[in-house]
C-alpha cells in the first residue's frame, strides 16, 4: 500500500487561506517541528500523520479555551470560509443555494476524496434532509469534517443544521446529518 498523503491544495487551503493571519510564529515553529514548514513552498504531498498532527496543534493553538472537538469543528468551518476567498471558491459557494443542501452534501462527500489519497466515504440517504455519511479517516478528531459539513450546508441554505458524529474509533467516523429548509 502506498503512503497516505494529503495534497498540497488542502494544506494551502487550511493554512494559507483559512488560518491565514492567525498563523503565529509560535504555531509555525510547532508545525515545522513535526515536518510542515510553512515558510517554504508546500510540497505536493504531506504525509497523513503530519497533517493529522498539524490539525491537532492548530486547533489547540487557535482555540485553547474550548474542547478539542470544538476546536477541530471551528477549523473545519474555516475551510469553507477560506474557499470563499478564492475566485473559483467564491463562484462555487455562490451556487450552493441553487443546488440545495441535499445535492451539496452529495458533492461534498465526493470532494473529500480530492484532498487526499486515503479517505473513503459513503453517503446514505434516509430521506430529504436526513443522511448518514461514513468516512474512513477523521485525522484524529471527528470535529474537523463536522465543521466542514455544517458550514457547507449552511451556505447551501439549510437551517437548523445538526451534524452528530457517532461510531468514532479513532480513525473512521459516521455522522448523522439533518436540517430544515
C-alpha positions as CSV (number, residue, x, y, z in Angstrom):
1,X,0.0,0.0,0.0
2,X,1.3,3.5,-0.9
3,X,1.8,6.2,1.7
4,X,-1.3,8.0,2.9
5,X,-0.9,11.6,1.8
6,X,-2.7,14.9,1.8
7,X,-2.5,17.0,-1.4
8,X,-0.9,20.5,-1.4
9,X,-4.1,22.4,-2.2
10,X,-5.7,21.0,1.0
11,X,-2.8,22.1,3.1
12,X,-2.7,25.5,1.4
13,X,-6.4,25.9,1.8
14,X,-6.2,25.3,5.6
15,X,-3.1,27.2,6.5
16,X,-2.8,30.0,3.9
17,X,-6.5,30.9,3.3
18,X,-8.3,29.7,6.4
19,X,-5.8,30.2,9.2
20,X,-4.0,32.9,7.3
21,X,-3.0,35.8,9.5
22,X,-3.7,33.8,12.7
23,X,-0.6,31.7,11.9
24,X,1.7,32.9,14.6
25,X,5.5,32.4,14.7
26,X,4.9,30.0,17.7
27,X,2.4,27.9,15.7
28,X,4.7,27.9,12.6
29,X,7.5,26.7,14.8
30,X,5.4,23.9,16.2
31,X,4.4,22.9,12.7
32,X,8.0,23.0,11.5
33,X,9.0,20.7,14.3
34,X,6.5,18.0,13.1
35,X,7.7,18.4,9.4
36,X,5.4,21.0,8.0
37,X,7.4,24.2,7.2
38,X,5.0,26.8,6.0
39,X,7.8,29.3,5.3
40,X,9.0,27.0,2.4
41,X,7.0,26.0,-0.6
42,X,4.4,23.5,0.5
43,X,5.3,20.1,-1.0
44,X,2.9,18.3,-3.4
45,X,2.2,15.7,-0.7
46,X,2.1,15.9,3.0
47,X,2.0,12.6,5.0
48,X,-1.3,11.9,6.7
49,X,0.3,11.6,10.1
50,X,1.9,15.1,9.7
51,X,-1.4,16.6,8.6
52,X,-3.3,15.0,11.4
53,X,-0.7,16.3,14.0
54,X,-0.9,19.7,12.3
55,X,-4.7,19.8,12.7
56,X,-4.3,18.9,16.4
57,X,-1.6,21.6,17.1
58,X,-3.5,24.2,15.1
59,X,-6.9,23.6,16.8
60,X,-5.2,23.6,20.3
61,X,-3.3,26.8,19.4
62,X,-6.1,28.8,17.9
63,X,-8.9,27.6,20.2
64,X,-7.3,26.9,23.6
65,X,-10.4,27.7,25.6
66,X,-12.7,25.0,24.0
67,X,-12.5,21.3,23.9
68,X,-10.7,19.5,21.1
69,X,-13.7,18.6,19.1
70,X,-15.0,22.2,19.1
71,X,-11.5,23.5,18.1
72,X,-11.4,21.0,15.1
73,X,-15.0,22.0,14.2
74,X,-14.0,25.6,14.0
75,X,-11.0,24.7,11.8
76,X,-13.4,22.8,9.5
77,X,-15.8,25.7,9.3
78,X,-12.9,27.9,8.4
79,X,-12.1,25.8,5.3
80,X,-15.4,26.9,3.8
81,X,-14.8,30.5,4.7
82,X,-11.3,30.2,3.2
83,X,-12.7,28.8,0.0
84,X,-14.8,31.9,-0.4
85,X,-11.6,34.0,-0.5
86,X,-10.6,32.5,-3.8
87,X,-12.2,33.4,-7.1
88,X,-13.2,29.9,-8.0
89,X,-14.4,29.1,-4.5
90,X,-16.5,32.2,-4.2
91,X,-18.2,31.3,-7.5
92,X,-18.8,27.8,-6.4
93,X,-20.2,28.6,-3.0
94,X,-22.5,31.2,-4.5
95,X,-24.1,28.4,-6.5
96,X,-24.8,26.2,-3.5
97,X,-28.1,27.7,-2.6
98,X,-29.3,27.0,-6.1
99,X,-28.1,23.3,-5.8
100,X,-29.7,23.0,-2.4
101,X,-28.3,21.2,0.7
102,X,-29.0,17.6,-0.3
103,X,-27.1,18.0,-3.6
104,X,-24.3,20.0,-1.9
105,X,-23.9,17.2,0.7
106,X,-23.6,14.7,-2.1
107,X,-21.0,16.8,-3.8
108,X,-19.2,17.5,-0.6
109,X,-18.7,13.8,0.2
110,X,-17.3,13.3,-3.3
111,X,-15.0,16.3,-2.8
112,X,-13.5,14.8,0.4
113,X,-11.7,12.3,-1.9
114,X,-9.9,15.1,-3.8
115,X,-7.9,16.3,-0.8
116,X,-6.0,13.1,-0.1
117,X,-5.4,9.6,-1.3
118,X,-6.9,7.6,1.6
119,X,-10.3,8.9,2.6
120,X,-13.3,6.8,1.6
121,X,-16.8,8.0,2.1
122,X,-20.3,6.5,1.9
123,X,-23.4,8.7,1.9
124,X,-26.7,7.0,3.0
125,X,-29.9,8.9,2.3
126,X,-32.7,8.2,4.7
127,X,-35.0,11.0,3.2
128,X,-34.8,14.6,2.4
129,X,-32.5,16.5,4.8
130,X,-31.8,13.2,6.6
131,X,-28.5,11.4,5.9
132,X,-25.6,9.4,7.3
133,X,-22.2,10.0,5.9
134,X,-19.5,7.4,6.8
135,X,-15.8,8.4,6.4
136,X,-12.8,6.1,6.8
137,X,-10.5,8.6,8.4
138,X,-11.0,11.7,10.5
139,X,-7.4,12.6,11.2
140,X,-7.7,12.3,14.9
141,X,-11.0,14.0,15.6
142,X,-14.4,14.0,14.0
143,X,-14.9,17.7,14.6
144,X,-12.9,18.8,11.5
145,X,-15.3,17.2,9.0
146,X,-18.2,18.1,11.2
147,X,-17.3,21.8,10.8
148,X,-16.9,21.5,7.0
149,X,-20.3,19.7,6.6
150,X,-22.1,22.2,8.9
151,X,-20.6,25.3,7.1
152,X,-21.2,23.9,3.7
153,X,-24.9,23.0,4.4
154,X,-25.5,26.4,6.0
155,X,-24.1,28.2,2.9
156,X,-26.4,26.0,0.8
157,X,-29.4,27.3,2.6
158,X,-30.0,24.6,5.2
159,X,-31.5,25.8,8.5
160,X,-31.1,24.3,11.9
161,X,-28.2,22.1,10.8
162,X,-27.4,19.1,13.1
163,X,-24.2,17.1,12.4
164,X,-23.7,14.4,15.0
165,X,-20.6,12.2,14.9
166,X,-21.0,8.6,16.1
167,X,-19.1,5.4,16.0
168,X,-15.8,7.2,16.0
169,X,-13.0,4.6,16.5
170,X,-10.0,7.0,16.4
171,X,-10.0,6.9,12.6
172,X,-13.3,6.1,11.0
173,X,-16.5,8.0,11.9
174,X,-20.1,8.2,10.9
175,X,-22.1,11.4,11.0
176,X,-25.9,11.8,11.3
177,X,-26.7,14.9,9.2
178,X,-30.1,16.6,9.4
179,X,-31.5,20.1,8.8
180,X,-34.6,22.0,8.0
181,X,-35.1,24.1,4.8
